[in-house]
Amino acid sequence: MRKPAGFALYEPGQYVSHPSCPDWGIGQIQSVDGARVTVNFENRGKVLVNTERVLLTVEA
């Protein structure tokens, strides 16, 4: 079974930001389970993001 391309974009350890919530700051991906990505944001803490609804921005 093929996975949508968006799922392969994220890996644990990557730094990302949430496009709709810039005040959360930069977050580090803790885990990836299909479309569910757990991110620990510097100003928000751990958040479970559904990447079928939100495309996180990978930070360099």
PyMOL Python script that loads the backbone (N, CA, C, O; Angstrom):
from pymol import cmd

cmd.read_pdbstr("""\
ATOM      1  N   MET A   1       0.843  -1.189   0.000  1.00  0.00           N
ATOM      2  CA  MET A   1       0.000   0.000   0.000  1.00  0.00           C
ATOM      3  C   MET A   1       0.885   1.248   0.000  1.00  0.00           C
ATOM      4  O   MET A   1       1.803   1.364   0.812  1.00  0.00           O
ATOM      5  N   ARG A   2       0.611   2.163  -0.898  1.00  0.00           N
ATOM      6  CA  ARG A   2       1.376   3.405  -0.976  1.00  0.00           C
ATOM      7  C   ARG A   2       0.893   4.391   0.065  1.00  0.00           C
ATOM      8  O   ARG A   2      -0.301   4.480   0.353  1.00  0.00           O
ATOM      9  N   LYS A   3       1.832   5.128   0.624  1.00  0.00           N
ATOM     10  CA  LYS A   3       1.493   6.203   1.551  1.00  0.00           C
ATOM     11  C   LYS A   3       1.499   7.512   0.778  1.00  0.00           C
ATOM     12  O   LYS A   3       2.300   7.672  -0.143  1.00  0.00           O
ATOM     13  N   PRO A   4       0.624   8.454   1.130  1.00  0.00           N
ATOM     14  CA  PRO A   4       0.687   9.769   0.495  1.00  0.00           C
ATOM     15  C   PRO A   4       2.060  10.392   0.711  1.00  0.00           C
ATOM     16  O   PRO A   4       2.704  10.156   1.734  1.00  0.00           O
ATOM     17  N   ALA A   5       2.494  11.173  -0.240  1.00  0.00           N
ATOM     18  CA  ALA A   5       3.835  11.758  -0.194  1.00  0.00           C
ATOM     19  C   ALA A   5       4.071  12.575   1.063  1.00  0.00           C
ATOM     20  O   ALA A   5       5.193  12.604   1.569  1.00  0.00           O
ATOM     21  N   GLY A   6       3.048  13.238   1.581  1.00  0.00           N
ATOM     22  CA  GLY A   6       3.201  14.088   2.758  1.00  0.00           C
ATOM     23  C   GLY A   6       3.700  13.350   3.976  1.00  0.00           C
ATOM     24  O   GLY A   6       4.368  13.943   4.824  1.00  0.00           O
ATOM     25  N   PHE A   7       3.391  12.056   4.087  1.00  0.00           N
ATOM     26  CA  PHE A   7       3.794  11.296   5.256  1.00  0.00           C
ATOM     27  C   PHE A   7       5.308  11.146   5.324  1.00  0.00           C
ATOM     28  O   PHE A   7       5.873  11.092   6.416  1.00  0.00           O
ATOM     29  N   ALA A   8       5.967  11.079   4.184  1.00  0.00           N
ATOM     30  CA  ALA A   8       7.411  10.868   4.153  1.00  0.00           C
ATOM     31  C   ALA A   8       8.195  12.145   4.450  1.00  0.00           C
ATOM     32  O   ALA A   8       9.416  12.096   4.592  1.00  0.00           O
ATOM     33  N   LEU A   9       7.521  13.268   4.544  1.00  0.00           N
ATOM     34  CA  LEU A   9       8.197  14.542   4.759  1.00  0.00           C
ATOM     35  C   LEU A   9       8.767  14.690   6.159  1.00  0.00           C
ATOM     36  O   LEU A   9       9.719  15.444   6.360  1.00  0.00           O
ATOM     37  N   TYR A  10       8.202  13.984   7.128  1.00  0.00           N
ATOM     38  CA  TYR A  10       8.538  14.224   8.524  1.00  0.00           C
ATOM     39  C   TYR A  10       9.241  13.032   9.149  1.00  0.00           C
ATOM     40  O   TYR A  10       8.870  11.880   8.922  1.00  0.00           O
ATOM     41  N   GLU A  11      10.271  13.332   9.946  1.00  0.00           N
ATOM     42  CA  GLU A  11      11.038  12.308  10.651  1.00  0.00           C
ATOM     43  C   GLU A  11      11.329  12.806  12.060  1.00  0.00           C
ATOM     44  O   GLU A  11      11.503  14.007  12.265  1.00  0.00           O
ATOM     45  N   PRO A  12      11.383  11.896  13.038  1.00  0.00           N
ATOM     46  CA  PRO A  12      11.756  12.311  14.389  1.00  0.00           C
ATOM     47  C   PRO A  12      13.092  13.051  14.379  1.00  0.00           C
ATOM     48  O   PRO A  12      14.027  12.677  13.671  1.00  0.00           O
ATOM     49  N   GLY A  13      13.150  14.100  15.177  1.00  0.00           N
ATOM     50  CA  GLY A  13      14.367  14.906  15.262  1.00  0.00           C
ATOM     51  C   GLY A  13      14.330  16.166  14.423  1.00  0.00           C
ATOM     52  O   GLY A  13      15.079  17.106  14.690  1.00  0.00           O
ATOM     53  N   GLN A  14      13.469  16.207  13.410  1.00  0.00           N
ATOM     54  CA  GLN A  14      13.365  17.404  12.570  1.00  0.00           C
ATOM     55  C   GLN A  14      12.755  18.552  13.369  1.00  0.00           C
ATOM     56  O   GLN A  14      11.981  18.343  14.304  1.00  0.00           O
ATOM     57  N   TYR A  15      13.125  19.766  12.977  1.00  0.00           N
ATOM     58  CA  TYR A  15      12.541  20.965  13.570  1.00  0.00           C
ATOM     59  C   TYR A  15      11.516  21.537  12.608  1.00  0.00           C
ATOM     60  O   TYR A  15      11.773  21.669  11.411  1.00  0.00           O
ATOM     61  N   VAL A  16      10.343  21.879  13.149  1.00  0.00           N
ATOM     62  CA  VAL A  16       9.233  22.354  12.328  1.00  0.00           C
ATOM     63  C   VAL A  16       8.533  23.515  13.017  1.00  0.00           C
ATOM     64  O   VAL A  16       8.733  23.768  14.205  1.00  0.00           O
ATOM     65  N   SER A  17       7.706  24.216  12.246  1.00  0.00           N
ATOM     66  CA  SER A  17       6.814  25.228  12.807  1.00  0.00           C
ATOM     67  C   SER A  17       5.415  24.974  12.260  1.00  0.00           C
ATOM     68  O   SER A  17       5.242  24.367  11.203  1.00  0.00           O
ATOM     69  N   HIS A  18       4.422  25.453  13.006  1.00  0.00           N
ATOM     70  CA  HIS A  18       3.016  25.291  12.617  1.00  0.00           C
ATOM     71  C   HIS A  18       2.601  26.573  11.904  1.00  0.00           C
ATOM     72  O   HIS A  18       2.662  27.643  12.509  1.00  0.00           O
ATOM     73  N   PRO A  19       2.180  26.505  10.640  1.00  0.00           N
ATOM     74  CA  PRO A  19       1.884  27.717   9.873  1.00  0.00           C
ATOM     75  C   PRO A  19       0.754  28.569  10.448  1.00  0.00           C
ATOM     76  O   PRO A  19       0.739  29.782  10.241  1.00  0.00           O
ATOM     77  N   SER A  20      -0.182  27.969  11.157  1.00  0.00           N
ATOM     78  CA  SER A  20      -1.312  28.719  11.718  1.00  0.00           C
ATOM     79  C   SER A  20      -1.053  29.206  13.137  1.00  0.00           C
ATOM     80  O   SER A  20      -1.826  30.000  13.672  1.00  0.00           O
ATOM     81  N   CYS A  21       0.026  28.736  13.747  1.00  0.00           N
ATOM     82  CA  CYS A  21       0.308  29.067  15.153  1.00  0.00           C
ATOM     83  C   CYS A  21       1.772  29.460  15.333  1.00  0.00           C
ATOM     84  O   CYS A  21       2.511  28.757  16.023  1.00  0.00           O
ATOM     85  N   PRO A  22       2.209  30.562  14.732  1.00  0.00           N
ATOM     86  CA  PRO A  22       3.621  30.937  14.832  1.00  0.00           C
ATOM     87  C   PRO A  22       4.060  31.235  16.264  1.00  0.00           C
ATOM     88  O   PRO A  22       5.247  31.147  16.577  1.00  0.00           O
ATOM     89  N   ASP A  23       3.114  31.585  17.133  1.00  0.00           N
ATOM     90  CA  ASP A  23       3.451  31.875  18.526  1.00  0.00           C
ATOM     91  C   ASP A  23       3.883  30.626  19.297  1.00  0.00           C
ATOM     92  O   ASP A  23       4.439  30.745  20.389  1.00  0.00           O
ATOM     93  N   TRP A  24       3.642  29.444  18.757  1.00  0.00           N
ATOM     94  CA  TRP A  24       4.098  28.204  19.395  1.00  0.00           C
ATOM     95  C   TRP A  24       5.606  28.062  19.291  1.00  0.00           C
ATOM     96  O   TRP A  24       6.207  27.303  20.051  1.00  0.00           O
ATOM     97  N   GLY A  25       6.227  28.778  18.365  1.00  0.00           N
ATOM     98  CA  GLY A  25       7.670  28.704  18.166  1.00  0.00           C
ATOM     99  C   GLY A  25       8.071  27.482  17.359  1.00  0.00           C
ATOM    100  O   GLY A  25       7.245  26.847  16.703  1.00  0.00           O
ATOM    101  N   ILE A  26       9.348  27.170  17.422  1.00  0.00           N
ATOM    102  CA  ILE A  26       9.895  26.018  16.707  1.00  0.00           C
ATOM    103  C   ILE A  26       9.671  24.777  17.564  1.00  0.00           C
ATOM    104  O   ILE A  26       9.787  24.814  18.789  1.00  0.00           O
ATOM    105  N   GLY A  27       9.349  23.682  16.888  1.00  0.00           N
ATOM    106  CA  GLY A  27       9.151  22.428  17.601  1.00  0.00           C
ATOM    107  C   GLY A  27      10.003  21.325  17.018  1.00  0.00           C
ATOM    108  O   GLY A  27      10.375  21.359  15.845  1.00  0.00           O
ATOM    109  N   GLN A  28      10.308  20.345  17.851  1.00  0.00           N
ATOM    110  CA  GLN A  28      11.060  19.180  17.388  1.00  0.00           C
ATOM    111  C   GLN A  28      10.116  17.988  17.321  1.00  0.00           C
ATOM    112  O   GLN A  28       9.383  17.706  18.270  1.00  0.00           O
ATOM    113  N   ILE A  29      10.143  17.295  16.190  1.00  0.00           N
ATOM    114  CA  ILE A  29       9.296  16.115  16.015  1.00  0.00           C
ATOM    115  C   ILE A  29       9.789  15.010  16.938  1.00  0.00           C
ATOM    116  O   ILE A  29      10.965  14.645  16.926  1.00  0.00           O
ATOM    117  N   GLN A  30       8.857  14.482  17.744  1.00  0.00           N
ATOM    118  CA  GLN A  30       9.168  13.405  18.679  1.00  0.00           C
ATOM    119  C   GLN A  30       8.886  12.038  18.064  1.00  0.00           C
ATOM    120  O   GLN A  30       9.663  11.097  18.229  1.00  0.00           O
ATOM    121  N   SER A  31       7.747  11.941  17.342  1.00  0.00           N
ATOM    122  CA  SER A  31       7.379  10.660  16.731  1.00  0.00           C
ATOM    123  C   SER A  31       6.468  10.895  15.541  1.00  0.00           C
ATOM    124  O   SER A  31       5.810  11.929  15.429  1.00  0.00           O
ATOM    125  N   VAL A  32       6.447   9.900  14.649  1.00  0.00           N
ATOM    126  CA  VAL A  32       5.595   9.932  13.462  1.00  0.00           C
ATOM    127  C   VAL A  32       4.880   8.594  13.376  1.00  0.00           C
ATOM    128  O   VAL A  32       5.512   7.538  13.379  1.00  0.00           O
ATOM    129  N   ASP A  33       3.538   8.648  13.299  1.00  0.00           N
ATOM    130  CA  ASP A  33       2.721   7.441  13.160  1.00  0.00           C
ATOM    131  C   ASP A  33       1.721   7.707  12.044  1.00  0.00           C
ATOM    132  O   ASP A  33       0.612   8.181  12.289  1.00  0.00           O
ATOM    133  N   GLY A  34       2.127   7.396  10.808  1.00  0.00           N
ATOM    134  CA  GLY A  34       1.275   7.702   9.660  1.00  0.00           C
ATOM    135  C   GLY A  34       1.136   9.208   9.518  1.00  0.00           C
ATOM    136  O   GLY A  34       2.131   9.921   9.387  1.00  0.00           O
ATOM    137  N   ALA A  35      -0.103   9.690   9.544  1.00  0.00           N
ATOM    138  CA  ALA A  35      -0.366  11.124   9.410  1.00  0.00           C
ATOM    139  C   ALA A  35      -0.269  11.850  10.745  1.00  0.00           C
ATOM    140  O   ALA A  35      -0.346  13.078  10.783  1.00  0.00           O
ATOM    141  N   ARG A  36      -0.100  11.112  11.845  1.00  0.00           N
ATOM    142  CA  ARG A  36      -0.032  11.728  13.175  1.00  0.00           C
ATOM    143  C   ARG A  36       1.417  11.985  13.562  1.00  0.00           C
ATOM    144  O   ARG A  36       2.233  11.067  13.641  1.00  0.00           O
ATOM    145  N   VAL A  37       1.715  13.260  13.801  1.00  0.00           N
ATOM    146  CA  VAL A  37       3.070  13.670  14.139  1.00  0.00           C
ATOM    147  C   VAL A  37       3.030  14.354  15.505  1.00  0.00           C
ATOM    148  O   VAL A  37       2.297  15.324  15.694  1.00  0.00           O
ATOM    149  N   THR A  38       3.814  13.851  16.450  1.00  0.00           N
ATOM    150  CA  THR A  38       3.905  14.477  17.766  1.00  0.00           C
ATOM    151  C   THR A  38       5.087  15.427  17.758  1.00  0.00           C
ATOM    152  O   THR A  38       6.218  15.041  17.462  1.00  0.00           O
ATOM    153  N   VAL A  39       4.796  16.700  18.095  1.00  0.00           N
ATOM    154  CA  VAL A  39       5.815  17.743  18.060  1.00  0.00           C
ATOM    155  C   VAL A  39       5.887  18.410  19.430  1.00  0.00           C
ATOM    156  O   VAL A  39       4.855  18.707  20.031  1.00  0.00           O
ATOM    157  N   ASN A  40       7.095  18.645  19.922  1.00  0.00           N
ATOM    158  CA  ASN A  40       7.302  19.362  21.172  1.00  0.00           C
ATOM    159  C   ASN A  40       7.701  20.798  20.825  1.00  0.00           C
ATOM    160  O   ASN A  40       8.858  21.071  20.503  1.00  0.00           O
ATOM    161  N   PHE A  41       6.715  21.724  20.896  1.00  0.00           N
ATOM    162  CA  PHE A  41       6.951  23.128  20.560  1.00  0.00           C
ATOM    163  C   PHE A  41       7.510  23.871  21.768  1.00  0.00           C
ATOM    164  O   PHE A  41       7.136  23.593  22.908  1.00  0.00           O
ATOM    165  N   GLU A  42       8.417  24.826  21.504  1.00  0.00           N
ATOM    166  CA  GLU A  42       9.087  25.541  22.583  1.00  0.00           C
ATOM    167  C   GLU A  42       8.133  26.365  23.447  1.00  0.00           C
ATOM    168  O   GLU A  42       8.383  26.510  24.643  1.00  0.00           O
ATOM    169  N   ASN A  43       7.055  26.907  22.893  1.00  0.00           N
ATOM    170  CA  ASN A  43       6.138  27.747  23.664  1.00  0.00           C
ATOM    171  C   ASN A  43       4.772  27.118  23.895  1.00  0.00           C
ATOM    172  O   ASN A  43       3.873  27.773  24.422  1.00  0.00           O
ATOM    173  N   ARG A  44       4.603  25.860  23.508  1.00  0.00           N
ATOM    174  CA  ARG A  44       3.297  25.204  23.636  1.00  0.00           C
ATOM    175  C   ARG A  44       3.393  23.822  24.279  1.00  0.00           C
ATOM    176  O   ARG A  44       2.432  23.349  24.885  1.00  0.00           O
ATOM    177  N   GLY A  45       4.538  23.183  24.149  1.00  0.00           N
ATOM    178  CA  GLY A  45       4.688  21.820  24.654  1.00  0.00           C
ATOM    179  C   GLY A  45       4.329  20.809  23.577  1.00  0.00           C
ATOM    180  O   GLY A  45       4.337  21.120  22.386  1.00  0.00           O
ATOM    181  N   LYS A  46       4.012  19.587  24.015  1.00  0.00           N
ATOM    182  CA  LYS A  46       3.730  18.517  23.054  1.00  0.00           C
ATOM    183  C   LYS A  46       2.345  18.666  22.448  1.00  0.00           C
ATOM    184  O   LYS A  46       1.355  18.881  23.148  1.00  0.00           O
ATOM    185  N   VAL A  47       2.303  18.545  21.120  1.00  0.00           N
ATOM    186  CA  VAL A  47       1.061  18.659  20.354  1.00  0.00           C
ATOM    187  C   VAL A  47       1.035  17.527  19.331  1.00  0.00           C
ATOM    188  O   VAL A  47       2.034  17.252  18.666  1.00  0.00           O
ATOM    189  N   LEU A  48      -0.113  16.879  19.217  1.00  0.00           N
ATOM    190  CA  LEU A  48      -0.317  15.859  18.189  1.00  0.00           C
ATOM    191  C   LEU A  48      -0.929  16.550  16.977  1.00  0.00           C
ATOM    192  O   LEU A  48      -2.026  17.102  17.065  1.00  0.00           O
ATOM    193  N   VAL A  49      -0.229  16.523  15.852  1.00  0.00           N
ATOM    194  CA  VAL A  49      -0.654  17.216  14.634  1.00  0.00           C
ATOM    195  C   VAL A  49      -1.071  16.182  13.593  1.00  0.00           C
ATOM    196  O   VAL A  49      -0.341  15.229  13.321  1.00  0.00           O
ATOM    197  N   ASN A  50      -2.246  16.383  13.020  1.00  0.00           N
ATOM    198  CA  ASN A  50      -2.726  15.539  11.923  1.00  0.00           C
ATOM    199  C   ASN A  50      -2.251  16.178  10.626  1.00  0.00           C
ATOM    200  O   ASN A  50      -2.774  17.214  10.214  1.00  0.00           O
ATOM    201  N   THR A  51      -1.267  15.570   9.985  1.00  0.00           N
ATOM    202  CA  THR A  51      -0.691  16.170   8.784  1.00  0.00           C
ATOM    203  C   THR A  51      -1.562  15.985   7.544  1.00  0.00           C
ATOM    204  O   THR A  51      -1.197  16.427   6.455  1.00  0.00           O
ATOM    205  N   GLU A  52      -2.709  15.335   7.706  1.00  0.00           N
ATOM    206  CA  GLU A  52      -3.687  15.333   6.613  1.00  0.00           C
ATOM    207  C   GLU A  52      -4.423  16.667   6.580  1.00  0.00           C
ATOM    208  O   GLU A  52      -5.021  17.023   5.565  1.00  0.00           O
ATOM    209  N   ARG A  53      -4.382  17.404   7.687  1.00  0.00           N
ATOM    210  CA  ARG A  53      -5.074  18.688   7.784  1.00  0.00           C
ATOM    211  C   ARG A  53      -4.114  19.872   7.816  1.00  0.00           C
ATOM    212  O   ARG A  53      -4.464  20.964   7.368  1.00  0.00           O
ATOM    213  N   VAL A  54      -2.909  19.666   8.341  1.00  0.00           N
ATOM    214  CA  VAL A  54      -1.936  20.749   8.495  1.00  0.00           C
ATOM    215  C   VAL A  54      -0.590  20.295   7.948  1.00  0.00           C
ATOM    216  O   VAL A  54      -0.097  19.229   8.318  1.00  0.00           O
ATOM    217  N   LEU A  55       0.001  21.087   7.080  1.00  0.00           N
ATOM    218  CA  LEU A  55       1.359  20.810   6.609  1.00  0.00           C
ATOM    219  C   LEU A  55       2.326  21.653   7.430  1.00  0.00           C
ATOM    220  O   LEU A  55       2.338  22.880   7.331  1.00  0.00           O
ATOM    221  N   LEU A  56       3.123  20.989   8.230  1.00  0.00           N
ATOM    222  CA  LEU A  56       4.111  21.679   9.042  1.00  0.00           C
ATOM    223  C   LEU A  56       5.238  22.188   8.146  1.00  0.00           C
ATOM    224  O   LEU A  56       5.542  21.594   7.112  1.00  0.00           O
ATOM    225  N   THR A  57       5.848  23.292   8.557  1.00  0.00           N
ATOM    226  CA  THR A  57       6.969  23.863   7.821  1.00  0.00           C
ATOM    227  C   THR A  57       8.263  23.341   8.425  1.00  0.00           C
ATOM    228  O   THR A  57       8.522  23.550   9.610  1.00  0.00           O
ATOM    229  N   VAL A  58       9.074  22.668   7.626  1.00  0.00           N
ATOM    230  CA  VAL A  58      10.361  22.160   8.102  1.00  0.00           C
ATOM    231  C   VAL A  58      11.337  23.326   8.155  1.00  0.00           C
ATOM    232  O   VAL A  58      11.509  24.055   7.178  1.00  0.00           O
ATOM    233  N   GLU A  59      11.977  23.492   9.319  1.00  0.00           N
ATOM    234  CA  GLU A  59      12.936  24.581   9.525  1.00  0.00           C
ATOM    235  C   GLU A  59      14.348  24.062   9.266  1.00  0.00           C
ATOM    236  O   GLU A  59      14.668  22.915   9.581  1.00  0.00           O
ATOM    237  N   ALA A  60      15.180  24.915   8.693  1.00  0.00           N
ATOM    238  CA  ALA A  60      16.563  24.514   8.378  1.00  0.00           C
ATOM    239  C   ALA A  60      17.425  24.465   9.614  1.00  0.00           C
ATOM    240  O   ALA A  60      18.611  24.147   9.527  1.00  0.00           O
TER     241      ALA A  60
END
""", "prot")
cmd.dss("prot")
cmd.show_as("cartoon", "prot")
cmd.util.cbc("prot")
cmd.orient("prot")
